[in-house]
Amino acid sequence: MARVSIIGPTSIVIGDVTGRGDLEIIGRVQGDVVLEGTVTVAPDGVVLGSIRAQGVRVAGRVDGSVVAKESLSLQAGANVSGDLVAARLGIEEGARVRGTVRTEGGDLEEDDDEDEVIADQSDDVDATPSEAPGGHERRRRDRRRRRAHGGGGGGGASPHAVPPPPALPTAPSVPSTNVAPSSAASSSASTDSIGARSPQTNPSGRVGPPAPVVPALTKGVRGRRRPSSGQD
Amino acid sequence: MSSTIIASELTIEGDLTSEDDVHIEGRVRGRVTTKGSVELGSRGAVEADVSGRTVSVAGSVTANVTATERVDLLAGGRLVGDVKAPRLTIADGATFRGKVDMGD
């Protein structure tokens, strides 16, 4: 018996989904999804609630946190308003994230400030279109290499460097939309190379406090409704 | 091929609505409403009202069932609740307790 469940394109679930097996959401779920298996949110799929599973792949929209015990991948077109926690994480170019990002359970690196991102990845001009989900890791390596070369010249002017991603590690808030890609890339580049590149001067080893929470973005689940009847 | 499938180890704690066919092998603790057909497999269970164009029950329904075309209660199926549909079949070996309304 196949254990693959599908919420079809015209289907709406108002309530929580739990259990074992894989689940593909092409329609809409207004509630939390807790699954021992892999959850896939298709390009037109919507989840207004959190997702917790072994593996999660998002190409659609999630308004809520996403926790993956194993791997989490955001594909182009994904739109997540909520925190991401996963042992392995991949964010493709064209995916949008508003929330904090944390990798845990895997081999964590010492500069975990790099992991806290409030950024619109769709403005990321560093990634190539064909980039696999592992591209996030590659970008981090690039930035570390720039730091080793003296912090870069601002605006990604060093000959081998591609423009850095708009990570804005300590920015209190980021406009969630309407950031022109070119200005976002250059302004974040200067912030990147001047402001945030001195973790060794901080005794705690971290760069400033964790990024402040943006109320409108982490409020959680907008428009979510719990079933008011039909329950035990 | 149903457009929506609730597999055997999945539980929905709430309502499911759709425009297309729904196949349930798992458990829905809420209403199931679709404009297509509802197929409740032998391991499926629904604990609130079911309505669709056609509804076939090989599993368990503990609520009212409404269909615009037909309801088929298959062998091994169990239905405790009222049925409202122009056509109803009950297979040998099915369990049914409730009222039937087949219209005029």
Interface residues (C-beta under 8 A of the other chain):
Chain A: M1 A2 R3 V4 S5 I6 I7 G8 P9 T10 S11 I12 V13 I14 G15 D16 V17 T18 G19 R20 G21 L23 G27 G31 L35 R226 P227 S229 G230 Q231 D232
Chain B: S2 S3 T4 I5 I6 A7 S8 E9 L10 T11 I12 E13 G14 D15 L16 T17 S18 E19 D20 V22 E25 G26 R29 G30 R31 T34 R43 E47 A48 D49
